């Protein structure tokens, strides 16, 4: 199973929930980043940081619990973070520890931004894979991403003009460009291979959403802990001014037009 996005649309929650299913195996870190490394060159500059951070976070979680890392896990981490990375052999090695009878998953929101040739490659490379794409209200998603980016960069806009400059960052539009990306996936994968879900159902009916995912994947129902847990929620301390939010709404009008034409009323009502 491949979770392809969108960024800031509940993919971390989905990964944490599905990791509890006895028939699913997840890598010890989220976001493998293989296909976007291959087809989105601008992502390559930050991917070494991503793997360093993922490895450090995993080690720190064990230290916080006073639990030594299993030697086999240590060898696995060393194997996939050293030497030649992002090859087809390396990608398969990521999922090699998956026990027989389980479904491995790769949840990487950046996959949603792949160009046509990248989606074609995924269809050929993973001929039996199923894909899940969660869509979030365009403005809410962009605001959540903006807050995350500000925290990571250590910036704190002090004035309305500062905020208006921040919302001009093209990455805010790119990651939520459903009008460009969703048809690209739908053109190659039918509803038996691609499940599109609205973000708001995570809060309103998390168990129902997971039952929908299980049915899509052909898995038996399983119990889950922490259904209402927020994973990587937007940081506090950043209040986007109404004027900046309204400007974002105007900039994202093409996304609203696309969604209103492509989705039914129930889906649209559940996007936030």
C-alpha positions as CSV (number, residue, x, y, z in Angstrom):
1,X,0.0,0.0,0.0
2,X,1.2,3.5,-0.9
3,X,0.0,6.6,0.9
4,X,0.6,9.4,-1.6
5,X,-0.6,12.5,0.3
6,X,-1.5,15.1,0.7
7,X,1.0,16.8,2.9
8,X,-0.5,18.0,6.2
9,X,-3.6,15.9,5.5
10,X,-3.4,13.2,8.2
11,X,-0.9,10.8,6.6
12,X,1.1,10.6,9.9
13,X,-2.1,9.6,11.7
14,X,-2.9,7.0,9.0
15,X,0.6,5.6,9.2
16,X,0.4,5.3,13.0
17,X,-3.0,3.7,13.0
18,X,-2.2,1.1,10.2
19,X,1.0,0.2,11.9
20,X,-1.2,-1.4,14.6
21,X,-2.9,-3.7,12.1
22,X,-1.5,-7.3,12.4
23,X,-1.6,-7.8,8.7
24,X,0.4,-4.6,7.9
25,X,4.1,-3.9,8.2
26,X,5.5,-0.4,8.3
27,X,9.2,0.6,8.1
28,X,10.6,2.0,11.4
29,X,10.2,5.5,10.0
30,X,7.5,7.2,7.8
31,X,8.2,8.5,4.3
32,X,10.6,6.4,2.3
33,X,10.9,9.2,-0.4
34,X,12.1,6.8,-3.1
35,X,10.0,7.9,-6.1
36,X,10.2,11.6,-5.6
37,X,14.0,11.3,-5.2
38,X,13.9,9.8,-8.6
39,X,11.5,12.2,-10.4
40,X,11.5,15.5,-8.4
41,X,15.1,16.6,-8.4
42,X,14.5,19.6,-6.1
43,X,13.6,17.2,-3.3
44,X,17.1,15.6,-3.3
45,X,18.7,18.5,-1.5
46,X,16.7,17.9,1.7
47,X,16.4,14.1,1.6
48,X,19.7,13.4,3.4
49,X,18.4,15.6,6.3
50,X,15.2,13.6,6.3
51,X,17.0,10.3,6.8
52,X,19.4,11.7,9.4
53,X,16.4,13.1,11.3
54,X,14.4,9.9,11.0
55,X,17.2,7.8,12.3
56,X,18.0,10.2,15.2
57,X,14.3,10.3,16.1
58,X,14.0,6.6,16.2
59,X,17.1,6.3,18.4
60,X,15.9,9.1,20.7
61,X,12.5,7.4,21.2
62,X,14.3,4.2,22.4
63,X,16.6,6.2,24.7
64,X,13.6,8.1,26.2
65,X,12.1,4.7,27.1
66,X,15.4,3.3,28.3
67,X,15.1,0.6,25.7
68,X,18.2,-0.4,23.7
69,X,17.6,-0.8,20.0
70,X,17.4,-4.4,18.9
71,X,20.7,-5.4,17.2
72,X,18.8,-6.5,14.1
73,X,17.1,-3.1,13.9
74,X,20.4,-1.4,14.3
75,X,21.9,-3.4,11.4
76,X,18.8,-2.7,9.3
77,X,19.1,1.1,9.9
78,X,22.8,1.1,9.1
79,X,22.1,-0.9,5.9
80,X,19.5,1.5,4.6
81,X,21.2,4.8,5.6
82,X,24.7,4.1,4.3
83,X,26.1,3.2,1.0
84,X,24.2,3.6,-2.2
85,X,20.6,4.8,-1.5
86,X,17.5,5.4,-3.6
87,X,18.2,2.5,-6.0
88,X,15.5,-0.1,-6.9
89,X,17.5,-2.6,-4.9
90,X,17.6,-0.3,-1.9
91,X,13.8,0.3,-2.1
92,X,13.1,-3.4,-2.0
93,X,15.6,-3.8,1.0
94,X,13.5,-1.2,2.9
95,X,10.6,-3.7,3.0
96,X,12.6,-6.9,3.2
97,X,11.9,-7.4,7.0
98,X,8.1,-7.5,6.4
99,X,6.9,-10.9,7.8
100,X,5.3,-13.3,5.4
101,X,1.6,-12.7,5.1
102,X,1.7,-9.0,5.9
103,X,1.3,-6.0,3.6
104,X,4.1,-3.5,3.6
105,X,3.2,0.2,3.4
106,X,5.0,3.3,2.2
107,X,3.4,6.5,3.2
108,X,5.2,9.5,1.6
109,X,3.0,12.6,0.9
110,X,5.5,13.9,-1.6
111,X,4.6,11.2,-4.0
112,X,1.4,13.1,-4.8
113,X,3.6,15.7,-6.6
114,X,5.2,13.2,-9.1
115,X,5.1,14.2,-12.8
116,X,3.4,12.0,-15.3
117,X,6.5,9.9,-15.9
118,X,6.9,9.3,-12.2
119,X,3.3,8.0,-11.9
120,X,3.9,5.8,-15.0
121,X,7.0,4.4,-13.4
122,X,5.2,3.6,-10.1
123,X,2.4,1.8,-12.1
124,X,5.0,-0.3,-13.8
125,X,7.3,-0.9,-10.8
126,X,4.5,-1.7,-8.4
127,X,1.8,-3.4,-10.6
128,X,-0.3,-4.6,-7.7
129,X,0.0,-1.6,-5.3
130,X,-3.0,0.2,-4.0
131,X,-2.9,3.9,-3.3
132,X,-4.5,6.2,-0.7
133,X,-4.8,10.0,-1.2
134,X,-6.3,12.1,1.6
135,X,-7.5,15.6,0.5
136,X,-7.8,18.4,3.0
137,X,-9.5,21.8,2.7
138,X,-7.1,23.8,0.5
139,X,-6.8,26.8,2.8
140,X,-6.5,24.7,6.0
141,X,-3.9,22.5,4.4
142,X,-1.8,25.5,3.2
143,X,-2.0,27.2,6.6
144,X,-0.9,24.1,8.4
145,X,2.0,23.7,6.0
146,X,2.9,27.4,6.4
147,X,3.1,27.0,10.2
148,X,5.3,24.0,9.9
149,X,7.6,25.7,7.5
150,X,7.9,28.8,9.8
151,X,8.7,26.6,12.8
152,X,11.4,24.7,10.9
153,X,12.9,28.0,9.6
154,X,12.7,29.8,12.9
155,X,10.7,32.7,11.4
156,X,7.9,34.6,13.2
157,X,6.1,37.1,10.9
158,X,5.8,40.3,12.9
159,X,3.4,42.3,10.6
160,X,0.7,41.8,8.1
161,X,3.1,42.6,5.3
162,X,5.4,39.8,6.6
163,X,2.5,37.4,6.5
164,X,1.5,38.4,3.0
165,X,5.1,37.7,1.8
166,X,5.0,34.3,3.5
167,X,1.9,33.2,1.6
168,X,3.6,33.9,-1.7
169,X,5.8,30.9,-1.2
170,X,5.0,28.7,-4.2
171,X,5.5,25.5,-2.3
172,X,2.2,26.3,-0.5
173,X,0.4,26.1,-3.8
174,X,2.3,23.1,-5.1
175,X,1.7,20.6,-2.3
176,X,-2.0,21.2,-2.5
177,X,-2.5,21.4,-6.2
178,X,-5.2,18.8,-6.4
179,X,-6.4,20.0,-9.8
180,X,-3.1,19.0,-11.3
181,X,-2.2,15.9,-9.3
182,X,-5.4,14.0,-8.6
183,X,-6.4,13.6,-12.3
184,X,-2.9,12.3,-13.0
185,X,-3.4,9.4,-10.6
186,X,-7.0,8.8,-11.5
187,X,-6.0,8.5,-15.2
188,X,-3.8,5.5,-14.3
189,X,-5.6,3.8,-11.4
190,X,-9.3,3.0,-11.0
191,X,-11.2,2.9,-7.7
192,X,-9.9,-0.6,-7.0
193,X,-6.4,0.8,-6.9
194,X,-6.9,4.4,-5.8
195,X,-8.9,5.4,-2.7
196,X,-9.5,9.2,-2.2
197,X,-10.6,10.2,1.3
198,X,-11.5,13.5,2.9
199,X,-9.4,14.7,5.8
200,X,-12.3,15.7,8.1
201,X,-13.4,12.1,8.6
202,X,-10.3,11.5,10.6
203,X,-11.8,13.7,13.3
204,X,-15.4,12.9,12.8
205,X,-15.4,9.1,12.2
206,X,-11.8,7.7,12.5
207,X,-12.9,4.2,13.0
208,X,-15.3,4.4,10.0
209,X,-12.5,5.8,7.9
210,X,-10.2,2.9,8.9
211,X,-12.9,0.4,8.1
212,X,-13.1,1.9,4.7
213,X,-9.3,1.6,4.3
214,X,-9.4,-2.0,5.5
215,X,-12.1,-2.9,3.0
216,X,-10.2,-1.2,0.2
217,X,-7.1,-3.2,1.1
218,X,-9.0,-6.5,1.6
219,X,-7.9,-6.7,5.3
220,X,-10.0,-7.9,8.2
221,X,-11.1,-5.3,10.8
222,X,-8.7,-4.7,13.6
223,X,-8.8,-2.7,16.9
224,X,-6.9,0.6,17.1
225,X,-5.6,2.6,20.0
226,X,-5.4,6.4,19.9
227,X,-8.0,7.0,17.2
228,X,-8.5,10.6,18.2
229,X,-4.8,11.3,18.7
230,X,-3.3,14.3,16.8
231,X,0.0,13.4,15.2
232,X,2.3,16.3,14.2
233,X,-0.4,18.9,14.8
234,X,0.4,22.5,13.7
235,X,2.5,24.3,16.3
236,X,0.9,26.9,18.5
237,X,2.0,30.5,18.6
238,X,1.3,31.3,14.9
239,X,-2.0,33.1,14.3
240,X,-2.4,33.7,10.6
241,X,-4.2,37.1,10.1
242,X,-7.6,37.0,8.5
243,X,-6.3,39.1,5.6
244,X,-3.6,36.6,4.9
245,X,-6.1,33.7,5.1
246,X,-8.4,35.5,2.7
247,X,-5.6,36.1,0.3
248,X,-4.8,32.4,0.4
249,X,-8.4,31.6,-0.3
250,X,-8.3,33.8,-3.4
251,X,-5.0,32.2,-4.6
252,X,-6.5,28.7,-4.1
253,X,-9.8,29.4,-6.0
254,X,-8.8,27.0,-8.8
255,X,-8.6,24.2,-6.3
256,X,-12.0,24.9,-5.0
257,X,-13.4,25.0,-8.5
258,X,-11.8,21.7,-9.3
259,X,-13.0,20.0,-6.1
260,X,-16.6,21.2,-6.5
261,X,-16.6,19.7,-10.0
262,X,-14.9,16.5,-9.1
263,X,-16.3,15.5,-5.7
264,X,-19.8,15.0,-4.3
265,X,-21.4,17.1,-1.6
266,X,-20.7,14.6,1.2
267,X,-17.0,14.5,0.4
268,X,-16.7,18.3,0.2
269,X,-18.5,18.6,3.6
270,X,-15.9,16.2,5.2
271,X,-12.8,17.9,3.9
272,X,-12.4,19.9,7.2
